[in-house]
Amino acid sequence: MTADCDCMSRAQKKILPDMGILASADPVGIDSATLDLTRQYGGGTLAETSYAELDPLVQLKHAEKLGMGTIGYELVTV
């Protein structure tokens, strides 16, 4: 995992180990799950490791308020 989106057309330094792939129709839930999983396996959330001065929950709570998804999720391992 890198600090910025891997869609950027530049090489980036890895900041957290690869933890697999998440899939969901809920963009808010998947971002919430990513934060939790990176905290569990990486020692800190992706947000804390990338941009510690920013609170990722501000965006997630606002997105949830707009009806874009929900912070709660059920993780199903396949």
Backbone as CSV, one residue per row, in Angstrom:
resi,resn,N_x,N_y,N_z,CA_x,CA_y,CA_z,C_x,C_y,C_z
1,MET,0.842,-1.165,0.000,0.000,0.000,0.000,0.894,1.238,0.000
2,THR,0.430,2.241,-0.699,1.180,3.483,-0.822,0.377,4.632,-0.223
3,ALA,1.037,5.748,0.036,0.369,6.903,0.653,-0.694,7.487,-0.259
4,ASP,-0.428,7.511,-1.549,-1.385,8.075,-2.496,-1.965,6.969,-3.363
5,CYS,-2.992,7.311,-4.089,-3.675,6.354,-4.960,-2.696,5.685,-5.907
6,ASP,-2.832,4.385,-6.078,-1.949,3.685,-6.999,-2.302,3.980,-8.454
7,CYS,-3.335,4.767,-8.673,-3.695,5.172,-10.028,-2.800,6.304,-10.535
8,MET,-2.008,6.887,-9.646,-1.106,7.958,-10.060,0.009,7.372,-10.913
9,SER,0.393,8.082,-11.926,1.387,7.549,-12.869,2.816,7.860,-12.422
10,ARG,3.127,7.414,-11.217,4.490,7.575,-10.713,4.776,6.462,-9.708
11,ALA,6.032,6.113,-9.600,6.438,5.094,-8.640,6.300,5.666,-7.228
12,GLN,5.825,4.841,-6.314,5.648,5.275,-4.932,6.260,4.256,-3.982
13,LYS,6.712,4.741,-2.855,7.272,3.885,-1.820,6.127,3.192,-1.073
14,LYS,6.294,1.906,-0.814,5.303,1.173,-0.021,5.384,1.649,1.431
15,ILE,4.225,1.875,2.041,4.203,2.284,3.448,3.564,1.226,4.338
16,LEU,2.803,0.325,3.763,2.181,-0.779,4.483,2.240,-2.019,3.602
17,PRO,2.287,-3.195,4.210,2.338,-4.421,3.406,1.021,-4.667,2.665
18,ASP,1.092,-5.456,1.609,-0.095,-5.846,0.862,-0.976,-6.695,1.779
19,MET,-2.268,-6.400,1.812,-3.202,-7.147,2.665,-4.303,-7.806,1.858
20,GLY,-4.176,-7.798,0.543,-5.193,-8.421,-0.289,-6.075,-7.384,-0.955
21,ILE,-7.250,-7.826,-1.376,-8.166,-6.980,-2.127,-9.512,-6.940,-1.403
22,LEU,-10.087,-5.755,-1.338,-11.432,-5.594,-0.801,-12.364,-5.241,-1.950
23,ALA,-13.598,-5.688,-1.863,-14.600,-5.373,-2.878,-15.919,-5.080,-2.188
24,SER,-16.641,-4.089,-2.702,-17.927,-3.735,-2.123,-18.662,-2.796,-3.059
25,ALA,-19.971,-2.776,-2.935,-20.785,-1.793,-3.638,-20.923,-0.529,-2.785
26,ASP,-20.395,-0.567,-1.565,-20.505,0.548,-0.618,-19.131,1.214,-0.458
27,PRO,-18.902,2.367,-1.109,-17.601,3.016,-1.029,-17.234,3.495,0.376
28,VAL,-18.215,3.848,1.172,-17.943,4.303,2.540,-17.540,3.107,3.410
29,GLY,-18.277,2.022,3.291,-17.967,0.821,4.059,-16.600,0.256,3.723
30,ILE,-16.236,0.274,2.446,-14.942,-0.288,2.060,-13.799,0.592,2.565
31,ASP,-13.985,1.901,2.555,-12.951,2.783,3.116,-12.836,2.598,4.627
32,SER,-13.958,2.412,5.289,-13.957,2.161,6.728,-13.241,0.839,7.043
33,ALA,-13.535,-0.186,6.258,-12.882,-1.484,6.440,-11.379,-1.376,6.189
34,THR,-10.995,-0.604,5.187,-9.572,-0.409,4.897,-8.858,0.222,6.078
35,LEU,-9.467,1.235,6.684,-8.860,1.860,7.861,-8.697,0.846,8.988
36,ASP,-9.732,0.061,9.233,-9.670,-0.925,10.315,-8.635,-2.009,10.044
37,LEU,-8.602,-2.520,8.826,-7.648,-3.584,8.490,-6.206,-3.088,8.519
38,THR,-5.977,-1.874,8.037,-4.609,-1.359,8.079,-4.174,-1.068,9.506
39,ARG,-5.105,-0.703,10.351,-4.771,-0.523,11.770,-4.406,-1.871,12.388
40,GLN,-5.171,-2.885,12.067,-4.968,-4.223,12.625,-3.658,-4.851,12.139
41,TYR,-3.368,-4.747,10.847,-2.214,-5.452,10.280,-0.990,-4.577,10.036
42,GLY,-1.178,-3.270,10.021,-0.059,-2.394,9.698,0.448,-1.561,10.861
43,GLY,-0.194,-1.664,12.019,0.252,-0.900,13.178,-0.316,0.507,13.242
44,GLY,-1.023,0.914,12.228,-1.670,2.222,12.168,-2.516,2.237,10.917
45,THR,-3.528,3.071,10.882,-4.379,3.089,9.702,-3.612,3.637,8.512
46,LEU,-4.107,3.358,7.338,-3.505,3.901,6.129,-3.482,5.420,6.207
47,ALA,-4.541,6.011,6.739,-4.614,7.469,6.875,-3.553,7.987,7.843
48,GLU,-3.404,7.327,8.980,-2.403,7.756,9.969,-0.986,7.642,9.412
49,THR,-0.756,6.608,8.646,0.563,6.376,8.079,0.852,7.340,6.931
50,SER,-0.174,7.689,6.156,-0.007,8.562,4.994,-0.034,10.034,5.358
51,TYR,-1.106,10.439,6.014,-1.345,11.858,6.322,-1.880,11.971,7.747
52,ALA,-0.997,11.864,8.702,-1.379,11.816,10.114,-2.135,13.065,10.574
53,GLU,-1.925,14.185,9.908,-2.563,15.432,10.329,-4.037,15.527,9.906
54,LEU,-4.496,14.589,9.089,-5.875,14.614,8.601,-6.714,13.520,9.252
55,ASP,-7.964,13.820,9.538,-8.889,12.854,10.133,-9.762,12.259,9.028
56,PRO,-9.554,10.992,8.674,-10.325,10.398,7.580,-11.808,10.232,7.900
57,LEU,-12.151,10.224,9.167,-13.560,10.053,9.531,-14.405,11.259,9.151
58,VAL,-13.782,12.423,8.989,-14.525,13.608,8.556,-15.184,13.315,7.205
59,GLN,-14.418,12.797,6.270,-14.953,12.477,4.944,-15.946,11.329,4.995
60,LEU,-15.618,10.283,5.756,-16.510,9.128,5.813,-17.858,9.489,6.439
61,LYS,-17.835,10.257,7.511,-19.093,10.667,8.156,-19.916,11.555,7.231
62,HIS,-19.248,12.449,6.504,-19.968,13.323,5.579,-20.567,12.510,4.425
63,ALA,-19.798,11.583,3.893,-20.295,10.731,2.810,-21.494,9.907,3.281
64,GLU,-21.417,9.407,4.500,-22.537,8.646,5.062,-23.765,9.543,5.196
65,LYS,-23.559,10.762,5.649,-24.646,11.737,5.805,-25.309,12.045,4.459
66,LEU,-24.510,12.056,3.395,-25.032,12.306,2.050,-25.716,11.083,1.448
67,GLY,-25.654,9.950,2.149,-26.296,8.733,1.664,-25.450,7.938,0.683
68,MET,-24.149,8.155,0.708,-23.254,7.461,-0.223,-22.878,6.062,0.245
69,GLY,-23.234,5.712,1.472,-22.906,4.411,2.031,-22.941,4.500,3.538
70,THR,-22.399,3.483,4.191,-22.414,3.452,5.651,-21.038,3.067,6.178
71,ILE,-20.672,3.659,7.295,-19.375,3.369,7.913,-19.334,1.926,8.424
72,GLY,-20.468,1.416,8.861,-20.541,0.032,9.323,-20.425,-0.932,8.147
73,TYR,-19.857,-2.086,8.387,-19.681,-3.061,7.313,-19.582,-4.462,7.922
74,GLU,-19.746,-5.438,7.078,-19.512,-6.833,7.469,-18.394,-7.361,6.581
75,LEU,-17.315,-7.793,7.206,-16.185,-8.320,6.460,-16.376,-9.816,6.237
76,VAL,-16.393,-10.224,4.979,-16.549,-11.617,4.614,-15.269,-12.052,3.910
77,THR,-14.571,-13.022,4.487,-13.334,-13.516,3.889,-13.654,-14.668,2.956
78,VAL,-13.138,-14.620,1.743,-13.361,-15.706,0.783,-12.043,-16.330,0.370
